[in-house]
Amino acid sequence: MAVFNRLYIVVGILAILVLMAGFLVPPLVEWNSYRARLEEMAGANLGTEVAIGGEIDFRILPRPRVSLEKIVVGPASSPLIRIESLVADFSLMDFLRDRLNVTSMSLQSPVVNLEIERTGRFSFPLEPGENFGNGRISLSGINISDGIVSLKDQRNSRSVQLGSFDGELDISGAGGPFRLQG
C-alpha cells in the first residue's frame, strides 16, 4: 500500500510540474522568431500571401491563445485584408488532436478590400486549403471592432467604403455556412 501512495505522490508532483511548465514556459519563448513559419502556415491554409508585421504572442494555459499584430492577407501591393490586431482563443483538446477550433477571436480595425470584376463577379483571391474543407479548422465567435469594408467596382470605376463596423462573424468551413451580424 505504501508503494501505491508513493506512486500517487510522484504522479501528482509530475502533473503539477507539467501545469507549471504550461504557465511559465510560453512567456519565455521568443515567438517572433516563428514569424516565417506562421506566415507560411497561414498562407497555405488561405491560399494567398500572409504577412505578420507586428508582435506575436502565444499562451497555452489557462486556455490556448495567440495574439498577432499588423497582419496583411494577400499581396502587399493590393491586400485583401489588413488587421491591426488579432487575438484568438482555441480549444485545447482539439489542438491536441491536430485540429484548430477557434472558440473566440477578436479583430481590431480590420480593413477588407473587395473588388467586382468587369464581368460582374467578385474577385476573391483566397483559395482555402484542404484543412478548411475537411473540418480541421473552424472559426466561431469572431468579434469585429472598427472594421472597414471597401468595395471597388471595375464595371463603372466606382468605389464605396463602409466604416466603423462592429459585429460578429461565424465560419464553419470554406463552403459555409457563414453568419455575419452587426
ZINORCOR-V78486 format. One record per backbone hydrogen bond with DSSP energy under -0.5 kcal/mol. CO is the residue of the C=O (numbers start at 0). NH is the residue of the N-H. Records with the same first field share a line. If there is no record, write none. Layout:
# ZINORCOR-V78486
CO=NH ; NH
This chain:
# ZINORCOR-V78486
0=4
1=5
2=6
3=7
4=8
5=9
6=10
7=11
8=12
9=13
10=14
11=15
12=16
13=17
14=18
15=19
16=20
17=21
18=22
19=23
20=24
21=59 ; 60
24=27 ; 28
25=28
28=30
29=32
30=33
31=34
33=37
34=38
35=39
36=40
37=41
38=42
39=43
40=44
41=45
42=46 ; 47
44=128
45=126
48=73
50=52 ; 71
54=68
56=66
58=64
63=89
64=58
65=87
66=56
67=85
68=53
69=52
70=82
71=50 ; 73
72=79 ; 80
74=77
79=112
80=72
81=110
82=70
83=69
84=107
85=67
86=105
87=65
88=102 ; 103
89=63
90=94
91=95
92=96
93=96 ; 98
94=97
98=100
99=101 ; 137
100=90 ; 102
101=139
103=88
104=142
105=86 ; 107
106=108 ; 144
107=83 ; 84
109=147
110=81 ; 112
111=113 ; 149
113=151
114=116 ; 122
115=153
116=119
120=116
121=123
122=114
128=131 ; 132
129=133
130=135 ; 136
131=134
135=99
137=101
138=170
140=104 ; 142
141=143 ; 168
142=106
143=166
144=108
146=164
147=111
148=161
149=113
150=152 ; 159
151=115 ; 153
152=155 ; 156 ; 157
157=152
159=150
160=162
161=148
164=146
166=143
167=180
168=141
169=178
170=138
172=175
176=171
178=169
180=167
